[in-house]
Amino acid sequence: MALRLQLILEFRLFLIQTPILTLARKFQLWRSSRIMLLGLEAADQHSMVRKRGRSLLSD
């Protein structure tokens, strides 16, 4: 949870400081540099998948 909050705040700062023209390219760089961190704990991903599955079933 704390990691996600940190990433959200970091991303907001990143958006504020980035000119529009380079935003897409910088976003790709930012995202690729974060892939390891966003691999969050396996348990966390598993719970997200289960929640998503449950919401799909309830529709």
C-alpha positions in Angstrom: 0.0 0.0 0.0 2.7 2.4 1.0 4.7 1.6 -2.2 1.6 2.3 -4.3 1.1 5.7 -2.6 4.7 6.6 -3.1 4.5 5.7 -6.8 1.3 7.8 -7.2 2.9 10.8 -5.5 6.1 10.4 -7.5 4.1 10.1 -10.7 2.2 13.3 -9.9 5.4 15.2 -9.3 6.7 13.8 -12.5 3.7 15.0 -14.4 3.9 18.5 -13.0 7.6 18.9 -13.9 7.4 17.4 -17.4 6.6 19.5 -20.5 3.7 18.1 -22.6 5.8 17.3 -25.7 8.1 14.9 -23.9 5.5 13.5 -21.6 4.8 10.3 -23.6 8.5 9.4 -24.0 9.3 10.2 -20.4 6.4 8.2 -19.2 7.7 5.2 -21.1 11.1 5.6 -19.5 9.5 6.2 -16.0 7.4 3.1 -16.4 10.2 0.9 -17.6 12.3 2.0 -14.7 9.5 1.1 -12.3 8.7 -2.4 -13.7 10.7 -4.2 -11.1 9.0 -2.2 -8.3 5.6 -2.6 -9.8 6.1 -6.3 -9.8 4.8 -5.8 -6.2 4.6 -8.8 -3.9 3.1 -11.9 -5.5 0.4 -12.0 -2.8 -0.6 -8.5 -3.6 -1.0 -9.2 -7.3 -2.8 -12.4 -6.5 -5.4 -10.5 -4.4 -5.9 -7.9 -7.2 -6.5 -10.7 -9.7 -9.0 -12.4 -7.4 -10.8 -9.1 -6.8 -11.0 -8.4 -10.5 -12.3 -11.9 -11.1 -14.9 -11.5 -8.5 -16.1 -8.2 -10.0 -16.3 -9.7 -13.4 -18.4 -12.6 -12.1 -20.8 -10.2 -10.3 -21.5 -8.2 -13.4 
